[in-house]
Amino acid sequence: MQQRISKLRHLIVNNLPVILILILASFYRLYRIEDYMTFLGDEGRDVLVVYNILHGKLTLLGPTSSVGGFFLGPIYYYFMAPFLWLFNYNPVGPAIGVALIGIATVFLLYKIALTLFNKRIALIASFLYSISPLVVTYSRSSWNPNPMPFVSLLTLISVFYAIKKNSLKLFVMCGFLMGIAFQLHYLALFLGTIVLFYVLFTTVYKSNLKRSIEQFIKRVGAIFLGLIIGWSPFLAFEIRHDFIDFKNVFNFVVHSQDTGVSSGLFSIIYDLFFRLFARTIFGFPPIEHTGIYGNSILWAWSMLALAIGVLSVVILLSNFYKSLKVKNENFYKYALLTFWLIIGISLFGLYKKAIYDYYLAFLFPLPFILVAILFDYIYLNKKILMQKLLVLILIILIVFLNLRSIPFQYEPNRQLNQMKSIAKFVEDKTQGKPFNFALITGGNSDHAYRYFFTIWNHAPITIEDPVHDPQRKTITSQLFVVCESLPCEPLGHSLWEVAGFGRAEIVGKWNVSVVEIYKLVHYRE
């Protein structure tokens, strides 16, 4: 017994730094998560679907993409299901599930950096990742792109070991993980391109041309097999529906004005390179928040981020060139990081619409590894005066800048409780009778409200058009209208949920939280 306690104590002491980092990561991701989480229309739609899954209505489709009008696979819904059930249908459950994935990503980043490099790089990378405001923001709400950093890391480390060990099983695993990634966000196509070029380059690097072609075909075939398995729920839907979504994706890529080589390719690459380091590592504010800082502060802030980013890439490319020249084992890891960076950023030049920060989720772990490699280089370089102190100062400065953008420094939005209290008010006013419901808003949807009505077993009746409901049975005696856009005039509004109700009059109006609520009944002369 004493020996076991001694071993446990030794294990804790040896791993104390990473344990403290994981505790810090947990605090950043779980602290008052219910108060700060996002819960609007999209999140309401997702929990409604998952609620139906838990009640036997299974699905082969996931959320719709933000552009293009095509669907993703359902894997994220099935990931949400146990967390929604465990928390008794409270939407905070899936948000906590995402937070746990975020914490696991910190640990996975540590383990990968430790395996590929050393403990110092692993600790720096995982520590900075654990406190990054941008990364933390996307780890505190339930949304299908948010697990992408974790899946991306698993995908890339699996292909790395598949190449090194020449293991077809690991290539299948890589493809399977890519299938999971494709169900989270279609920008996983970029991740797939990185994997494809990495496999091609490393295969050619070690073999003659004929053997390279044969080996490449085998490896890509194994990846494709894994992809089919990992993507199988969505593929099953496509087979049953004449590949309708594949056709939509093809039309979007080939015929859409949103894709194609952009005339501002270099400006896009520069902007993304800057954001990748400034927004993730240094907590640089989004453009809408830059007004609270002076120009000189923003200039110094951006120059520091850009300088560290450029130096990190210089060290990466230098190491890649050296490993390529001497043909040692380091080639594989530096080739992976180089392809991840160059291809990952360059492919955005084919996309002509706005590029949001979450589009970069598959790249999120990369700058932390590169900056940690740079700091390790400075730390060990005796030509740099007081190199250890310089690394310490830079890390302290990064921590200070990140603290300025910590997500929960502001008052919480309490969106979840807000939506619930508004829905509860409406539900009470219905007096237990059937009702129709409408939301007048600038860009939200009514799914968040409908979710609470559903779990309270008093879902509103959706008004159908006269073709499907000629006897107008879906129109009840009362319509409740929630107005998020103020001022609000519900009478005569063109929204179908209001117009379909017919001529009406207002018999009640209340101000609840940040909205106005109206009760409408049929007009009586």
C-alpha positions in Angstrom: 0.0 0.0 0.0 2.8 2.4 1.0 4.6 1.6 -2.3 1.4 2.4 -4.3 1.0 5.7 -2.5 4.7 6.5 -3.2 4.3 5.7 -6.9 1.1 7.9 -7.1 2.9 10.7 -5.4 5.9 10.4 -7.8 3.5 10.3 -10.7 1.7 13.5 -9.6 5.0 15.4 -8.9 6.4 14.4 -12.3 3.2 15.5 -14.0 2.4 18.5 -11.8 2.9 21.2 -14.5 0.5 19.6 -17.0 -2.0 18.8 -14.2 -2.0 22.5 -13.3 -2.4 23.5 -16.9 -5.4 21.1 -17.2 -6.9 22.6 -14.1 -6.4 26.1 -15.6 -8.0 25.0 -18.9 -10.9 23.5 -17.0 -11.5 26.8 -15.1 -11.4 28.8 -18.3 -13.9 26.5 -20.1 -16.3 25.6 -17.3 -16.5 28.8 -15.1 -20.1 30.0 -15.1 -20.6 28.3 -18.5 -24.4 28.4 -18.2 -24.4 32.2 -17.8 -22.0 32.9 -20.7 -22.9 30.2 -23.2 -24.5 31.1 -26.5 -28.1 29.9 -26.9 -29.9 31.3 -29.8 -31.8 29.9 -32.8 -29.1 27.6 -34.1 -28.5 26.1 -30.7 -32.2 25.7 -30.1 -32.5 23.9 -33.4 -29.8 21.5 -32.5 -31.2 20.6 -29.0 -34.6 20.2 -30.6 -33.2 17.6 -33.0 -31.3 15.9 -30.2 -34.4 15.8 -28.0 -36.2 14.1 -30.9 -33.3 11.6 -31.2 -33.5 10.8 -27.5 -37.2 10.1 -28.1 -36.7 7.7 -31.0 -36.7 10.0 -34.0 -33.2 9.2 -35.4 -31.7 11.2 -38.2 -29.0 10.8 -40.9 -28.6 14.6 -41.4 -26.8 17.1 -39.3 -26.9 20.9 -39.2 -27.0 23.0 -42.4 -23.8 24.8 -43.4 -23.6 28.5 -43.0 -23.2 29.0 -46.8 -24.2 27.0 -49.8 -27.4 25.6 -48.2 -26.1 22.0 -47.9 -26.2 19.7 -44.9 -23.5 18.2 -42.7 -23.5 14.7 -41.2 -25.3 13.9 -37.9 -22.3 13.0 -35.8 -22.4 16.2 -33.7 -26.1 15.5 -32.8 -25.2 12.1 -31.5 -22.3 13.5 -29.6 -24.7 16.0 -27.9 -27.3 13.4 -27.0 -25.7 11.8 -23.9 -24.9 15.2 -22.4 -28.4 16.6 -23.0 -29.8 13.4 -21.4 -27.4 13.5 -18.4 -28.4 17.1 -17.7 -32.1 16.4 -17.8 -32.6 18.2 -21.2 -30.9 21.4 -19.9 -29.0 22.8 -23.0 -26.0 23.5 -20.8 -25.2 19.7 -21.0 -24.0 19.8 -24.6 -22.0 23.0 -23.9 -20.3 21.2 -21.0 -19.6 18.3 -23.5 -17.8 20.8 -25.8 -15.9 22.2 -22.9 -14.7 18.8 -22.0 -13.5 18.2 -25.6 -11.7 21.6 -25.3 -9.9 20.4 -22.1 -9.1 17.1 -23.8 -7.6 19.1 -26.7 -5.2 20.8 -24.3 -4.0 17.4 -23.1 -3.8 16.0 -26.6 -1.7 19.0 -27.7 0.6 18.4 -24.8 1.0 14.7 -25.5 1.6 15.3 -29.3 4.2 18.1 -28.7 5.9 16.0 -26.0 6.1 13.0 -28.4 7.3 15.0 -31.4 9.6 17.5 -29.6 10.2 17.8 -25.8 8.6 18.6 -22.5 9.4 22.3 -22.6 7.7 22.8 -26.0 4.7 20.6 -24.8 4.2 22.7 -21.7 4.5 26.1 -23.5 2.1 25.1 -26.3 -0.5 23.5 -24.0 -0.3 26.4 -21.5 -0.8 29.1 -24.1 -3.5 27.1 -25.8 -5.4 26.7 -22.5 -5.7 30.5 -21.9 -6.2 31.7 -25.5 -9.4 33.9 -25.5 -10.4 32.9 -29.0 -9.9 29.2 -28.4 -11.7 29.4 -25.0 -14.6 31.3 -26.6 -15.2 28.4 -29.0 -14.9 25.9 -26.1 -17.8 27.3 -24.0 -20.8 26.8 -26.3 -22.4 23.9 -28.1 -21.8 24.3 -31.8 -20.8 21.8 -34.5 -17.5 23.4 -35.5 -16.2 23.7 -32.0 -14.7 20.1 -31.6 -12.7 20.6 -34.9 -9.3 21.4 -33.2 -9.5 18.1 -31.3 -10.5 16.1 -34.4 -7.9 17.9 -36.5 -5.1 17.0 -34.1 -6.1 13.4 -34.0 -6.3 13.2 -37.8 -2.9 14.7 -38.4 -1.1 12.7 -35.7 -2.7 9.5 -37.0 -1.4 10.2 -40.6 2.0 11.1 -39.1 2.3 7.7 -37.4 0.7 5.9 -40.4 3.6 7.2 -42.6 6.3 6.5 -40.0 5.1 3.0 -39.3 3.8 2.3 -42.8 0.6 1.1 -41.2 -2.5 0.7 -43.3 -4.6 0.4 -40.2 -3.5 3.9 -39.1 -4.3 5.2 -42.6 -7.8 3.8 -42.2 -8.0 5.5 -38.8 -6.9 8.7 -40.4 -9.7 8.4 -43.0 -12.2 7.6 -40.3 -11.3 10.7 -38.4 -11.6 12.8 -41.6 -15.1 11.4 -42.0 -15.9 12.6 -38.5 -14.4 16.0 -39.4 -16.4 16.3 -42.6 -19.5 15.9 -40.4 -18.5 18.8 -38.2 -17.7 21.4 -40.9 -17.1 21.3 -44.6 -13.8 23.1 -44.2 -12.5 19.7 -43.2 -12.0 19.5 -47.0 -8.9 21.7 -46.3 -7.8 19.2 -43.7 -8.2 16.4 -46.2 -6.1 18.3 -48.8 -3.4 18.7 -46.2 -3.4 14.9 -45.5 -3.4 14.1 -49.2 -0.4 16.3 -50.0 1.5 15.1 -46.9 1.0 11.5 -47.9 2.0 12.1 -51.5 5.1 14.1 -50.5 6.4 11.7 -47.8 5.7 8.7 -50.0 7.7 10.1 -52.9 10.4 11.2 -50.5 11.3 7.7 -49.4 10.8 5.5 -52.5 11.5 5.3 -56.2 8.8 6.5 -58.6 7.2 3.1 -59.4 7.1 2.0 -55.8 5.9 5.5 -54.7 2.9 5.3 -57.0 1.9 1.8 -55.8 2.4 2.8 -52.2 0.5 6.1 -52.6 -2.5 4.3 -54.1 -2.6 1.8 -51.3 -2.4 4.5 -48.6 -5.0 6.7 -50.2 -7.2 3.7 -50.7 -6.9 2.9 -47.0 -7.7 6.5 -46.1 -10.7 6.4 -48.5 -12.0 3.3 -46.8 -11.8 4.9 -43.4 -13.5 8.0 -44.8 -16.4 6.0 -46.0 -16.8 4.4 -42.5 -16.5 7.7 -40.7 -18.9 9.5 -43.1 -21.3 6.5 -43.4 -24.4 8.1 -41.8 -24.4 11.0 -44.1 -23.4 8.8 -47.1 -26.4 6.6 -46.3 -28.7 9.6 -46.6 -27.1 10.6 -49.8 -27.5 7.2 -51.4 -31.2 7.2 -50.4 -31.8 10.7 -51.8 -29.9 10.6 -55.2 -26.8 12.4 -53.8 -28.7 15.6 -53.5 -26.3 17.2 -51.1 -23.2 16.3 -53.1 -24.8 18.0 -56.1 -25.4 21.1 -54.0 -21.8 21.1 -52.9 -20.6 20.6 -56.5 -22.7 23.5 -57.7 -21.5 25.7 -54.9 -17.8 25.0 -55.7 -18.0 25.0 -59.5 -20.7 27.6 -60.2 -20.9 29.8 -57.1 -19.5 33.3 -57.2 -18.3 32.7 -53.6 -15.5 30.3 -54.8 -12.6 30.5 -57.2 -9.2 32.2 -57.1 -9.5 35.5 -55.5 -7.9 38.6 -57.0 -6.8 39.5 -53.4 -5.1 36.2 -52.8 -2.0 37.6 -51.1 -4.0 40.0 -49.0 -6.2 37.1 -47.8 -3.2 35.0 -47.0 -1.5 37.9 -45.1 -4.8 38.6 -43.2 -5.2 35.0 -42.2 -1.5 34.6 -41.2 -1.8 37.7 -39.0 -5.1 36.5 -37.5 -3.8 33.0 -36.9 -1.0 34.3 -34.6 -2.5 37.6 -33.3 -6.0 36.4 -32.5 -5.0 33.0 -31.1 -1.7 33.6 -29.3 -1.8 37.3 -28.4 -5.6 37.8 -27.8 -5.7 40.6 -30.5 -9.2 42.1 -30.4 -11.6 41.6 -33.3 -12.1 44.7 -35.5 -15.3 45.7 -33.8 -13.5 46.0 -30.4 -10.3 47.8 -31.6 -11.9 51.2 -31.0 -11.3 51.0 -27.3 -7.5 50.9 -27.8 -5.2 53.7 -29.0 -3.6 53.4 -32.4 -0.1 53.2 -30.9 -1.1 50.3 -28.6 -2.8 48.4 -31.5 0.3 49.0 -33.7 2.7 47.7 -31.1 0.3 44.8 -30.4 0.0 43.8 -34.0 3.8 44.2 -34.8 4.7 41.9 -31.8 2.2 39.3 -33.0 3.4 39.5 -36.6 7.1 39.4 -35.6 6.6 36.3 -33.4 4.6 34.7 -36.2 7.2 35.4 -38.9 10.0 34.2 -36.7 8.1 31.0 -35.8 7.6 30.2 -39.5 11.3 31.0 -40.3 12.4 28.5 -37.6 9.9 26.0 -39.0 11.0 26.3 -42.6 14.7 26.3 -41.6 14.2 23.0 -39.6 12.2 21.6 -42.5 14.9 22.4 -45.0 17.6 21.0 -42.8 15.7 17.7 -42.2 14.9 17.4 -45.9 18.6 18.0 -46.8 20.0 15.4 -44.4 17.0 13.1 -44.8 16.6 12.3 -41.1 13.6 11.4 -39.1 12.7 15.0 -38.2 11.6 15.4 -41.8 8.2 13.8 -41.1 7.2 16.1 -38.3 8.4 19.3 -39.9 6.9 18.4 -43.2 3.5 17.9 -41.4 3.7 21.3 -39.7 4.8 23.0 -43.0 1.9 21.5 -45.0 -0.6 22.2 -42.2 0.4 25.9 -42.3 1.0 26.6 -46.0 -1.9 24.6 -47.5 -4.2 25.4 -44.6 -3.9 29.1 -45.2 -3.5 29.2 -49.0 -6.7 27.3 -49.7 -8.7 30.2 -48.2 -7.6 32.1 -51.3 -10.3 30.1 -53.1 -13.0 31.4 -50.9 -14.4 34.9 -51.7 -16.8 35.5 -48.9 -16.1 36.7 -45.3 -13.8 34.3 -43.4 -14.8 34.1 -39.8 -12.5 33.1 -37.0 -14.1 29.7 -36.4 -13.3 28.8 -40.0 -9.7 28.5 -38.8 -10.6 25.9 -36.1 -8.7 23.1 -37.9 -5.6 25.4 -37.6 -6.0 26.5 -34.0 -3.4 24.2 -32.4 -0.7 25.0 -35.0 0.5 28.4 -34.0 0.9 27.3 -30.4 3.2 24.5 -31.5 5.2 26.9 -33.8 5.6 29.6 -31.1 6.6 27.0 -28.5 9.3 25.7 -31.0 10.5 29.3 -31.4 10.6 29.9 -27.6 12.5 26.6 -27.2 15.0 27.7 -29.8 15.5 31.1 -28.0 15.7 29.3 -24.7 18.6 27.1 -25.9 20.4 29.6 -28.1 23.4 30.9 -26.1 24.1 33.5 -28.8 21.0 35.4 -27.6 21.8 37.4 -24.5 19.7 36.4 -21.4 17.7 34.0 -23.6 15.9 32.4 -20.7 14.7 35.7 -19.3 13.5 36.8 -22.8 11.3 33.7 -23.1 9.9 34.3 -19.6 9.1 37.9 -20.5 7.4 37.0 -23.7 5.2 34.4 -22.0 4.3 36.9 -19.2 3.4 39.4 -21.9 1.2 36.9 -23.8 -0.6 36.0 -20.5 -1.1 39.8 -19.8 -2.5 40.4 -23.3 -4.8 37.4 -23.1 -6.1 38.4 -19.8 -7.4 41.6 -21.4 -9.6 39.6 -23.7 -10.7 36.9 -21.3 -14.3 35.9 -22.3 -15.9 36.2 -18.9 -14.5 39.5 -17.8 -17.7 41.2 -19.0 -21.2 40.7 -17.6 -22.7 37.4 -18.7 -25.4 37.4 -21.4 -27.4 34.7 -19.7 -29.0 33.9 -23.0 -30.1 30.4 -21.9 -32.0 31.8 -18.9 -33.3 34.7 -20.9 -34.8 32.4 -23.6 -36.2 30.1 -20.9 -37.8 32.9 -18.9 -39.4 34.4 -22.0 -40.7 31.0 -23.1 -42.1 30.4 -19.6 -43.9 33.7 -19.6 -45.6 32.9 -22.9 -46.4 29.3 -21.8 -48.1 30.7 -18.6 -50.2 33.2 -20.7 -51.5 30.4 -22.9 -53.4 29.0 -19.9 -52.7 25.5 -21.1 -54.6 26.0 -24.3 -53.3 25.3 -27.9 -51.5 28.3 -29.4 -49.6 29.5 -32.4 -46.2 31.2 -32.0 -44.2 33.8 -34.0 -40.9 35.5 -33.6 -40.2 38.9 -35.1 -36.4 39.3 -35.2 -33.5 40.7 -37.1 -31.6 37.4 -37.6 -32.5 34.9 -35.0 -34.9 31.9 -35.3 -37.6 30.7 -32.9 -36.1 27.3 -32.3 -34.7 28.2 -28.8 -38.2 29.2 -27.6 -39.8 26.2 -29.3 -37.3 23.9 -27.5 -38.6 24.9 -24.1 -42.2 24.6 -25.2 -41.5 21.1 -26.5 -39.8 19.8 -23.3 -42.7 21.3 -21.3 -45.1 19.2 -23.5 -46.9 22.3 -24.8 -45.4 22.9 -28.2 -47.0 25.6 -30.4 -49.0 24.5 -33.4 -47.3 25.4 -36.7 -49.6 27.1 -39.1 -49.7 25.3 -42.4 -50.6 26.7 -45.8 -54.2 26.2 -47.2 -53.0 23.6 -49.6 -51.9 21.2 -46.8 -54.5 22.5 -44.3 -57.7 23.4 -46.3 -59.9 23.3 -43.2 -57.4 25.6 -41.3 -57.2 23.2 -38.3 -53.6 24.4 -37.6 -54.9 27.9 -36.7 -55.7 28.2 -33.0 -57.6 30.9 -31.1 -54.5 32.7 -29.9 -51.2 33.8 -31.4 -48.3 34.8 -29.2 -45.7 37.1 -30.9 -42.2 37.7 -29.4 -40.6 40.8 -30.8 -36.8 40.9 -30.5 -36.6 43.7 -33.1 -38.0 46.9 -31.6 -40.1 49.0 -32.2 -42.5 46.2 -33.2 -45.9 46.3 -35.1 -47.1 42.7 -35.2 -50.5 43.5 -36.8 -50.3 43.1 -40.5 -46.7 41.8 -40.4 -45.7 39.8 -43.5 -44.1 37.0 -41.5 -46.0 33.8 -42.4 -46.6 32.8 -38.7 -48.4 36.1 -38.3 -50.0 36.6 -41.7 -51.2 32.9 -41.8 -53.1 33.5 -38.5 -55.4 35.9 -40.4 -56.9 39.2 -39.4 -56.2 39.8 -35.7 -56.3 42.2 -32.9 -54.0 42.7 -29.9 -55.4 41.8 -26.5 -52.2 41.8 -24.5 -48.8 43.4 -24.5 -45.9 42.8 -22.1 -42.3 43.8 -21.8 -40.3 40.8 -20.6 -36.5 40.9 -20.4 -35.3 42.5 -23.7 -38.3 41.7 -25.8 -42.0 42.7 -26.2 -44.6 40.0 -26.2 -48.0 40.3 -27.8 -51.1 38.2 -27.6 -53.3 38.3 -30.7 -56.7 36.8 -31.2 -58.9 36.7 -34.3 -60.5 40.0 -35.1 -64.2 40.4 -34.1 -66.2 43.2 -35.6 
